[in-house]
């Protein structure tokens, strides 16, 4: 099991476009990935679940990955959430 946190870099927060990018990346990994925020938890492969977290810019998400490639999934998601989402918002 891999556990970690990531601070949301997208200036708009965890909206549908950001959630879509997270889901697209999470689906590349065969492990179970859950994301928690403010007492709520959802499947990282569910766009509506992620969007329903309503997390804002600068807030911290908890990421729990378990199974095959869980460490790689965690590292990739942390990089996307902390850096990649901000870069995507500039394009």
TASULWO-V935792 format. One record per pair of residues at least 12 apart in sequence whose ideal C-beta (glycine too) atoms are under 10 Angstrom apart, sorted by the first residue. I is the first residue (numbers start at 1). J is the second residue. If there is no record, write none. Layout:
[[I J] [I J]]
This chain:
[[1 31] [1 32] [1 64] [1 65] [1 66] [1 67] [1 70] [1 71] [1 74] [2 31] [2 33] [2 63] [2 64] [2 65] [2 66] [2 67] [2 69] [2 70] [2 71] [2 72] [2 73] [2 74] [2 75] [2 77] [2 78] [3 62] [3 63] [3 64] [3 65] [3 66] [3 70] [3 74] [4 61] [4 62] [4 63] [4 64] [4 65] [4 71] [4 74] [4 75] [4 77] [4 78] [4 81] [5 36] [5 60] [5 61] [5 62] [5 63] [5 74] [5 78] [5 81] [5 82] [6 22] [6 35] [6 59] [6 60] [6 61] [6 62] [6 63] [6 74] [6 77] [6 78] [6 79] [6 80] [6 81] [6 82] [6 83] [6 85] [7 55] [7 57] [7 58] [7 59] [7 60] [7 61] [7 78] [7 81] [7 82] [8 37] [8 53] [8 55] [8 56] [8 57] [8 58] [8 59] [8 60] [8 61] [8 81] [8 82] [8 85] [8 86] [9 57] [9 58] [9 80] [9 81] [9 82] [9 83] [9 84] [9 85] [9 86] [9 87] [9 88] [9 89] [10 55] [10 56] [10 57] [10 58] [10 81] [10 84] [10 85] [10 86] [10 87] [10 88] [10 89] [11 56] [11 57] [11 58] [11 85] [11 86] [11 89] [11 90] [12 56] [12 57] [12 85] [12 89] [13 51] [13 53] [13 54] [13 55] [13 56] [13 57] [13 58] [13 59] [13 85] [14 35] [14 37] [14 50] [14 51] [14 52] [14 53] [14 54] [14 55] [14 56] [14 57] [14 59] [14 61] [14 81] [14 85] [15 50] [15 51] [15 54] [15 55] [15 56] [15 85] [15 89] [16 47] [16 48] [16 50] [16 51] [17 47] [17 51] [17 85] [17 88] [17 89] [18 47] [18 50] [18 51] [18 55] [18 57] [18 80] [18 81] [18 84] [18 85] [18 86] [18 88] [18 89] [19 35] [19 42] [19 44] [19 46] [19 47] [19 48] [19 49] [19 50] [19 51] [19 52] [19 53] [19 55] [19 85] [20 47] [20 50] [20 51] [21 47] [21 50] [21 80] [21 81] [21 84] [21 85] [21 88] [22 35] [22 44] [22 45] [22 46] [22 47] [22 50] [22 51] [22 61] [22 63] [22 77] [22 80] [22 81] [22 84] [22 85] [23 43] [23 44] [23 45] [23 46] [23 47] [23 48] [23 49] [23 50] [23 51] [24 45] [24 47] [24 80] [25 44] [25 45] [25 73] [25 76] [25 77] [25 79] [25 80] [25 81] [25 84] [26 43] [26 44] [26 45] [26 46] [26 50] [26 63] [26 65] [26 73] [26 76] [26 77] [26 80] [27 44] [27 45] [28 45] [28 69] [28 72] [28 73] [28 76] [29 44] [29 45] [29 65] [29 67] [29 68] [29 69] [29 70] [29 72] [29 73] [29 74] [29 76] [29 77] [30 67] [30 68] [30 69] [30 70] [30 73] [31 44] [31 64] [31 65] [31 66] [31 67] [31 68] [31 69] [31 70] [31 71] [31 72] [31 73] [31 74] [32 44] [32 45] [32 64] [32 65] [32 66] [32 67] [32 68] [32 70] [32 73] [33 45] [33 63] [33 64] [33 65] [33 66] [33 67] [33 70] [33 73] [33 74] [33 77] [34 46] [34 49] [34 62] [34 63] [34 64] [34 65] [34 66] [35 49] [35 50] [35 53] [35 55] [35 61] [35 62] [35 63] [35 64] [35 65] [35 77] [35 81] [36 53] [36 55] [36 60] [36 61] [36 62] [36 63] [36 64] [37 50] [37 52] [37 53] [37 54] [37 55] [37 56] [37 59] [37 60] [37 61] [37 62] [38 53] [38 54] [38 55] [38 59] [38 60] [38 61] [40 52] [40 53] [40 54] [40 55] [41 53] [41 62] [41 64] [44 61] [44 63] [44 64] [44 65] [44 73] [44 77] [55 81] [57 85] [57 86] [57 89] [60 81] [60 82] [61 77] [61 78] [61 81] [61 82] [63 75] [63 77] [63 78] [63 81] [65 77]]
